[in-house]
Amino acid sequence: MTLKGKKNREYNNPTDLLKAEPLLEMVNVKVEDDKSIVKLAKDKNVALIAFIAPYVAVRISPVEEARAFIGLPDEFGIEALIELLKQAGVKKAYLLVNSPGGAMTSSYKIAKAIRSNLEYIVTFVPHIAASGGTLLALTGNEIVMGSMSHLTPLDVQIHYKGTTISAATFMRFFSRASKWFERIKPEEAPYPQRALADKLDPFLMEEWSGFLDTAISYVSEILKLTGYEDSEEIAQKLVLGFPSHGYVITRDRAREIGLNVRISEEFKQMWNIMRYWLSKYIFEEEMTHCIRYVIPTAVKRSQDTLKEEEDAAKERS
């Protein structure tokens, strides 16, 4: 397989394209060479993609640590990977997602790019696909989850007075405060209620409402691209339907809200390999997601090349 990159230069190996672009030096994208994982790609004739955030933090100073979250490097990494998939003509993929999430904008762009360039995706969530990671999991026509797997709500997190909180929290409080004054005048309300209501800033409330509307729009779009007819309804549930951002959405709960979830027992062999793949990178010291891939046509080409080299060696001998 020959790939074409910048200025129509030809590359005989998929990783050559990654090495050729200076901007991509920051990304953590590598071809997977583990035999059992490569064999799965060959047997199923499907591309395999892993998007894994290691659980080990990287110490960047005596008092600071950094962990992987979805952001700019991952955007460039997925962009490069999608180019490889397009060049290879890949239309189907198994996507392993293990991520705590990250920036809403980056999560949306990555999810849309993956969903728009593949016809059929099966996502595997061996452990955690939280926040923006949940959005990536939603790109799957089928989402495979086990007993320890979970997704989380997709309410937007905002910075407020030195901490991070959910925009939905303010909207829930506004709804509660509004009920206080449905039957009484403001001056008749107890002082604690009046004091709390006076602290509501209409400009901030409008901005937070806009954040939530944006999140619903993004989630609904990804679900619609995946093929969900009730994408708007499911998006509303994922953004506004849970009491906290860290709420654990199990596979049963995910099914209840309308997601096409399959249980891991139905995919025993593939599930075991995906868990094994996760174990290879889960304790790496990385500040970005480990993006690994196997392209079936590249596997075939490598095998053909190996056979040609063996035949050539026999002729020489």
C-alpha positions as CSV (number, residue, x, y, z in Angstrom):
1,M,0.0,0.0,0.0
2,T,1.4,3.4,-1.0
3,L,0.2,6.5,0.9
4,K,0.4,10.0,-0.3
5,G,1.0,12.9,2.1
6,K,2.0,16.5,1.8
7,K,3.0,17.7,-1.7
8,N,2.0,14.2,-3.0
9,R,5.0,12.5,-1.6
10,E,4.6,8.8,-1.5
11,Y,5.1,6.7,1.7
12,N,5.5,2.9,1.6
13,N,4.7,2.5,5.3
14,P,1.7,4.0,7.2
15,T,4.0,5.4,10.0
16,D,6.1,7.3,7.4
17,L,3.2,9.7,6.9
18,L,3.1,10.5,10.6
19,K,6.9,11.1,10.7
20,A,6.8,13.4,7.7
21,E,4.6,16.1,9.3
22,P,6.5,18.2,11.8
23,L,3.2,19.2,13.5
24,L,2.5,15.6,14.3
25,E,5.7,15.2,16.4
26,M,3.6,16.1,19.5
27,V,1.1,13.3,19.0
28,N,1.1,9.8,20.6
29,V,0.0,7.8,17.5
30,K,1.7,4.5,16.8
31,V,0.9,1.3,14.8
32,E,0.2,-1.7,17.1
33,D,2.4,-4.7,16.5
34,D,1.2,-7.1,19.2
35,K,0.5,-10.4,17.4
36,S,-2.8,-11.2,19.1
37,I,-4.2,-7.8,18.3
38,V,-2.9,-7.8,14.8
39,K,-4.5,-11.3,14.4
40,L,-7.9,-10.0,15.5
41,A,-7.7,-7.2,12.8
42,K,-6.8,-9.8,10.2
43,D,-9.4,-12.4,11.2
44,K,-12.2,-9.8,11.3
45,N,-10.9,-7.8,8.4
46,V,-11.5,-4.6,10.4
47,A,-9.3,-1.7,11.5
48,L,-8.6,-1.6,15.2
49,I,-8.2,1.8,17.0
50,A,-7.3,2.3,20.7
51,F,-7.8,5.7,22.4
52,I,-6.4,5.1,25.9
53,A,-5.7,7.6,28.7
54,P,-3.2,6.0,31.1
55,Y,-4.0,6.1,34.8
56,V,-0.5,7.1,35.8
57,A,0.2,10.8,36.1
58,V,3.4,12.4,34.8
59,R,5.2,14.5,37.3
60,I,6.2,17.8,35.6
61,S,7.5,19.6,38.8
62,P,8.1,18.7,42.4
63,V,4.5,19.8,43.2
64,E,2.6,19.3,39.9
65,E,1.4,16.3,37.9
66,A,-0.2,16.0,34.5
67,R,-2.7,13.5,33.3
68,A,-4.1,12.7,29.8
69,F,-7.2,14.5,28.8
70,I,-8.8,15.1,25.5
71,G,-7.3,18.1,23.9
72,L,-5.3,19.6,21.0
73,P,-2.6,16.8,20.6
74,D,-5.4,14.2,20.3
75,E,-7.1,16.3,17.6
76,F,-3.9,16.2,15.5
77,G,-3.4,12.5,16.3
78,I,-6.9,11.4,15.2
79,E,-6.6,13.7,12.1
80,A,-3.4,11.8,11.1
81,L,-5.0,8.4,11.8
82,I,-8.1,9.2,9.8
83,E,-5.9,10.1,6.8
84,L,-4.3,6.7,7.1
85,L,-7.7,5.0,7.2
86,K,-8.9,7.0,4.2
87,Q,-5.8,6.1,2.2
88,A,-6.3,2.4,3.1
89,G,-10.0,2.5,2.2
90,V,-11.1,1.4,5.7
91,K,-14.8,1.7,6.3
92,K,-15.3,-0.4,9.5
93,A,-13.5,-0.3,12.8
94,Y,-13.4,-1.5,16.3
95,L,-12.8,1.4,18.6
96,L,-11.5,0.9,22.2
97,V,-12.2,3.9,24.4
98,N,-10.7,4.5,27.8
99,S,-10.8,8.2,28.8
100,P,-11.7,10.6,31.6
101,G,-12.7,13.1,29.0
102,G,-11.4,16.6,28.4
103,A,-12.3,19.7,26.4
104,M,-15.8,19.7,24.9
105,T,-14.6,21.2,21.6
106,S,-11.9,18.7,21.1
107,S,-14.1,15.8,22.1
108,Y,-16.8,16.9,19.6
109,K,-14.3,17.4,16.7
110,I,-12.7,14.0,17.3
111,A,-16.0,12.2,17.6
112,K,-17.4,13.8,14.5
113,A,-14.2,13.1,12.5
114,I,-14.3,9.4,13.4
115,R,-18.0,9.0,12.8
116,S,-18.0,10.9,9.5
117,N,-15.2,8.8,8.0
118,L,-16.3,5.3,8.9
119,E,-19.5,3.5,7.9
120,Y,-19.7,1.1,10.8
121,I,-18.1,1.3,14.3
122,V,-18.2,-1.0,17.3
123,T,-16.9,0.7,20.4
124,F,-15.6,-1.2,23.3
125,V,-15.5,0.3,26.8
126,P,-13.6,-2.1,29.1
127,H,-13.6,0.4,32.0
128,I,-14.3,4.1,31.7
129,A,-15.5,6.4,29.0
130,A,-16.3,9.5,30.9
131,S,-17.5,13.0,29.8
132,G,-15.8,13.6,26.4
133,G,-14.9,9.9,26.4
134,T,-18.6,9.1,26.5
135,L,-19.0,11.2,23.3
136,L,-16.4,9.1,21.6
137,A,-18.1,6.0,22.7
138,L,-21.4,7.2,21.2
139,T,-19.8,7.0,17.7
140,G,-20.3,3.3,17.9
141,N,-23.2,1.7,16.1
142,E,-22.9,-0.8,18.9
143,I,-21.4,0.0,22.3
144,V,-19.9,-3.1,24.1
145,M,-19.8,-2.8,27.8
146,G,-19.0,-5.2,30.7
147,S,-20.0,-5.3,34.3
148,M,-17.3,-2.8,35.3
149,S,-17.8,-0.5,32.4
150,H,-19.4,2.9,32.7
151,L,-20.2,6.1,30.8
152,T,-21.0,9.4,32.4
153,P,-23.3,12.4,31.7
154,L,-22.3,15.0,29.1
155,D,-23.2,18.1,31.0
156,V,-20.7,20.9,30.5
157,Q,-18.1,21.6,33.1
158,I,-17.3,25.3,33.7
159,H,-14.7,27.2,35.8
160,Y,-16.3,29.2,38.6
161,K,-14.6,30.9,41.5
162,G,-11.5,28.8,41.5
163,T,-13.3,25.4,41.0
164,T,-14.9,23.4,38.3
165,I,-18.7,22.7,38.4
166,S,-21.4,21.6,36.1
167,A,-23.4,24.2,34.2
168,A,-26.4,22.0,34.8
169,T,-26.0,22.5,38.5
170,F,-26.8,26.2,38.1
171,M,-29.8,25.5,35.9
172,R,-31.2,23.0,38.4
173,F,-30.8,25.6,41.2
174,F,-32.5,28.3,39.0
175,S,-35.4,25.9,38.5
176,R,-35.6,25.2,42.3
177,A,-35.4,28.9,43.2
178,S,-38.1,29.8,40.7
179,K,-40.5,27.5,42.5
180,W,-39.9,29.3,45.8
181,F,-41.6,32.4,44.3
182,E,-44.5,30.8,42.4
183,R,-47.0,31.5,45.2
184,I,-45.4,34.2,47.3
185,K,-44.0,37.7,46.7
186,P,-40.2,38.1,47.0
187,E,-40.5,40.1,50.2
188,E,-42.6,37.3,51.7
189,A,-40.0,34.6,51.2
190,P,-37.7,33.5,54.0
191,Y,-34.4,35.5,54.1
192,P,-32.1,32.5,53.1
193,Q,-34.2,32.0,50.0
194,R,-34.2,35.7,49.1
195,A,-30.4,35.9,49.7
196,L,-29.7,33.0,47.5
197,A,-32.0,34.2,44.7
198,D,-30.3,37.6,44.7
199,K,-27.0,36.0,43.9
200,L,-28.2,34.7,40.5
201,D,-26.5,36.6,37.7
202,P,-28.7,36.7,34.6
203,F,-25.7,37.1,32.3
204,L,-23.9,34.1,33.7
205,M,-27.1,32.1,33.6
206,E,-27.6,32.9,30.0
207,E,-24.0,31.9,29.2
208,W,-24.4,28.6,31.1
209,S,-27.6,27.9,29.3
210,G,-25.8,28.5,26.0
211,F,-23.1,26.0,27.1
212,L,-25.8,23.4,27.8
213,D,-27.6,24.0,24.5
214,T,-24.3,23.6,22.7
215,A,-23.6,20.3,24.4
216,I,-27.1,19.0,23.5
217,S,-26.5,20.1,19.9
218,Y,-23.1,18.3,19.7
219,V,-24.3,15.1,21.4
220,S,-27.4,15.0,19.2
221,E,-25.4,15.5,16.0
222,I,-23.1,12.6,16.9
223,L,-26.0,10.3,17.7
224,K,-27.8,11.3,14.5
225,L,-24.6,10.5,12.5
226,T,-24.5,7.2,14.2
227,G,-28.1,6.4,13.2
228,Y,-30.2,7.1,16.2
229,E,-33.7,8.3,15.2
230,D,-34.3,9.7,18.7
231,S,-31.0,11.5,18.9
232,E,-32.4,14.7,20.4
233,E,-34.2,12.9,23.2
234,I,-31.2,10.8,24.2
235,A,-29.0,13.9,24.0
236,Q,-31.3,15.7,26.4
237,K,-31.1,12.8,28.9
238,L,-27.3,12.7,28.7
239,V,-26.8,16.4,29.2
240,L,-29.6,17.2,31.6
241,G,-31.0,14.0,33.0
242,F,-28.5,13.1,35.8
243,P,-27.9,14.6,39.2
244,S,-24.1,14.9,38.8
245,H,-21.3,14.9,36.2
246,G,-19.7,11.8,37.8
247,Y,-22.9,9.8,37.8
248,V,-22.0,6.2,36.8
249,I,-24.0,5.1,33.7
250,T,-23.8,1.3,33.7
251,R,-24.6,-0.8,30.6
252,D,-28.1,-1.4,31.9
253,R,-28.7,2.3,32.6
254,A,-27.3,3.2,29.1
255,R,-29.8,0.8,27.6
256,E,-32.6,2.4,29.5
257,I,-31.9,5.9,28.0
258,G,-31.9,4.4,24.5
259,L,-28.3,3.6,23.6
260,N,-27.5,0.5,21.5
261,V,-25.5,-1.3,24.2
262,R,-24.3,-4.9,23.8
263,I,-23.1,-6.9,26.8
264,S,-19.5,-8.1,26.7
265,E,-20.5,-11.8,27.1
266,E,-21.7,-11.6,23.5
267,F,-18.2,-10.7,22.3
268,K,-16.1,-12.9,24.6
269,Q,-13.0,-13.3,22.4
270,M,-12.9,-9.7,21.2
271,W,-13.7,-8.4,24.7
272,N,-10.7,-10.3,26.2
273,I,-8.4,-9.0,23.5
274,M,-9.6,-5.4,24.1
275,R,-9.1,-5.8,27.8
276,Y,-5.6,-7.1,27.1
277,W,-5.0,-4.1,24.8
278,L,-6.0,-1.7,27.5
279,S,-3.7,-3.4,30.0
280,K,-0.7,-2.7,27.7
281,Y,-1.0,1.0,28.1
282,I,-3.1,1.7,31.2
283,F,0.0,2.2,33.4
284,E,2.2,4.1,30.9
285,E,3.5,7.5,32.0
286,E,2.0,9.7,29.3
287,M,0.4,13.2,29.3
288,T,-1.7,12.4,26.2
289,H,-3.9,9.6,25.1
290,C,-2.1,6.6,23.6
291,I,-3.6,6.2,20.1
292,R,-2.8,2.9,18.6
293,Y,-4.1,1.3,15.5
294,V,-4.0,-1.7,13.1
295,I,-5.1,-1.3,9.5
296,P,-6.0,-4.7,7.9
297,T,-4.7,-3.8,4.5
298,A,-1.4,-2.7,6.0
299,V,-1.3,-6.1,7.8
300,K,-1.8,-7.9,4.5
301,R,0.8,-5.8,2.8
302,S,3.3,-6.5,5.6
303,Q,2.6,-10.2,5.2
304,D,3.0,-10.0,1.4
305,T,6.3,-8.1,1.8
306,L,7.5,-10.7,4.3
307,K,6.7,-13.5,1.8
308,E,8.5,-11.6,-1.0
309,E,11.6,-11.2,1.2
310,E,11.5,-14.9,2.1
311,D,11.2,-15.9,-1.5
312,A,14.1,-13.6,-2.5
313,A,16.2,-15.0,0.3
314,K,15.5,-18.6,-1.0
315,E,16.5,-17.5,-4.5
316,R,19.8,-16.0,-3.2
317,S,20.6,-19.2,-1.3
